[in-house]
Amino acid sequence: MGHFATFADFLQMGKHGLYVWLSYGIAFGIFAYNIVSVALAKRQFFNKAKRQARREEIKS
Amino acid sequence: MKIKLPQWFYQLASPRWFYEFSGKLLPWFSIAAFILLMTGSVWGLAFAPEDYQQGNSFRIIYVHVPASILAQSCYMLMAIAGAIGLIWKIKMAHVVAKSCASFGASIAIMSLATGAIWGKPTWGAWWVWDARLTAMLVLFFLYVGVIALHSAFENTQSADKASAILSLVGLVNIPIIKYSVEWWNTLHQGATFKVTEKPAMPPEMWIPLLIMVLGFYCFFAVILMQRARIEVLQREKKAGWVQEIIKQN
């Protein structure tokens, strides 16, 4: 496969496996954090807005 | 002096128009980001040749360089949007500026962390107080400062103004990052991409890097639009069209 002869070679990356996979792991983690935090913020906004709307309905 | 801005600019400045338009763009940017990031990572990790000096640790370039470029572009966008908001009093510009800050901070962390990890096998140290590394750390602190300053104000308008001014002052750091490798003796290697020259790497190394850079930008566009949309809804809560959207959700 590509540059590496075996899958084990690919995971090992010569003697740099730890460094390479740690970097990609951090990059992936930060991407995931952004996706999740945006989704949470969106849900939080709609939940709060709907609660507020219901409260106003009861009042009126 | 009054500069007349093009019409699309005023349309974009309307929160409602922005909300609708960005809603149409979002799926396309998401698909593009996914495809570019997948292609770039697989190519960079498994197919690009290894560096004759650095071996496989060089593959970190495919996350480190895009993150570093984007951390700076994101900052420039934040400062320019802040300036537009200050000068032309455009509310949407402040929304964009605010939405840039948290993404920028996260991507600056990515740049610093992947850089440290790359530094260990290459220079033998996780961190050195080198000009470029220090300037990048300052960039991260500027993002944190802008976020903290914005949240310190009760009043949104004052918060917007203060953060815009801080981000404009911090803009001075951007050329320092860019030229740090030329002005000072440094461990950090020179720029990978230059507008005026061909890259020093073979195409099978820099094409995946270019793909990753584009993918990072598309991902930034997705997160920025989503954050700005939420911010628009929050700020325009009382408007009829926002009430409609709340009812539908």
Boltz contact constraints between the chains, C-beta under 6 A:
constraints:
  - contact:
      token1: [A, 2]
      token2: [B, 46]
      max_distance: 6.0
  - contact:
      token1: [A, 2]
      token2: [B, 47]
      max_distance: 6.0
  - contact:
      token1: [A, 3]
      token2: [B, 47]
      max_distance: 6.0
  - contact:
      token1: [A, 13]
      token2: [B, 56]
      max_distance: 6.0
  - contact:
      token1: [A, 14]
      token2: [B, 55]
      max_distance: 6.0
  - contact:
      token1: [A, 14]
      token2: [B, 56]
      max_distance: 6.0
  - contact:
      token1: [A, 16]
      token2: [B, 55]
      max_distance: 6.0
  - contact:
      token1: [A, 16]
      token2: [B, 56]
      max_distance: 6.0
  - contact:
      token1: [A, 16]
      token2: [B, 57]
      max_distance: 6.0
  - contact:
      token1: [A, 16]
      token2: [B, 121]
      max_distance: 6.0
  - contact:
      token1: [A, 19]
      token2: [B, 57]
      max_distance: 6.0
  - contact:
      token1: [A, 19]
      token2: [B, 117]
      max_distance: 6.0
  - contact:
      token1: [A, 19]
      token2: [B, 121]
      max_distance: 6.0
  - contact:
      token1: [A, 20]
      token2: [B, 59]
      max_distance: 6.0
  - contact:
      token1: [A, 22]
      token2: [B, 117]
      max_distance: 6.0
  - contact:
      token1: [A, 23]
      token2: [B, 60]
      max_distance: 6.0
  - contact:
      token1: [A, 23]
      token2: [B, 63]
      max_distance: 6.0
  - contact:
      token1: [A, 23]
      token2: [B, 114]
      max_distance: 6.0
  - contact:
      token1: [A, 23]
      token2: [B, 117]
      max_distance: 6.0
  - contact:
      token1: [A, 26]
      token2: [B, 113]
      max_distance: 6.0
  - contact:
      token1: [A, 27]
      token2: [B, 63]
      max_distance: 6.0
  - contact:
      token1: [A, 27]
      token2: [B, 110]
      max_distance: 6.0
  - contact:
      token1: [A, 30]
      token2: [B, 106]
      max_distance: 6.0
  - contact:
      token1: [A, 30]
      token2: [B, 110]
      max_distance: 6.0
  - contact:
      token1: [A, 34]
      token2: [B, 223]
      max_distance: 6.0
  - contact:
      token1: [A, 38]
      token2: [B, 226]
      max_distance: 6.0
  - contact:
      token1: [A, 41]
      token2: [B, 230]
      max_distance: 6.0
  - contact:
      token1: [A, 42]
      token2: [B, 230]
      max_distance: 6.0
  - contact:
      token1: [A, 45]
      token2: [B, 230]
      max_distance: 6.0
  - contact:
      token1: [A, 45]
      token2: [B, 233]
      max_distance: 6.0
  - contact:
      token1: [A, 46]
      token2: [B, 249]
      max_distance: 6.0
  - contact:
      token1: [A, 49]
      token2: [B, 246]
      max_distance: 6.0
